[in-house]
């Protein structure tokens, strides 16, 4: 579990850019799940986790909704699809874009949220 981490805390990282500003800012982040295989995310991620991935389509939003994830971070400057962004915004799930690769982003997220 992360110490009182909130989605709005992600704004402190200069490599992150909010793609749906104001959505889900007060939601807690209880952990981080890193992965691009959505079936594994369904099996392993927990409610209020942050999902770090390069996947950027509506199925990512569907998984986030089902698992009640607090936010999604797309690494490598990947842009969210319009469908994904709309579904996440409608369900209070923040979406961020990282200018860094997944490994570097994971380290930065851990250091920020520990």
Buried (B, 14 or more C-beta within 10 A) or exposed (E): EBEEBBBBBBBEBEBBBBBBEEBBBEBBBBBBBBBBEBEEBEEEBEEBBBBBBBBBEBBBBBBBBEBBBBBBBBBEEBEBBEBBBBBBBEBBBBBBBBBBEBEBBBEBBEEBBE
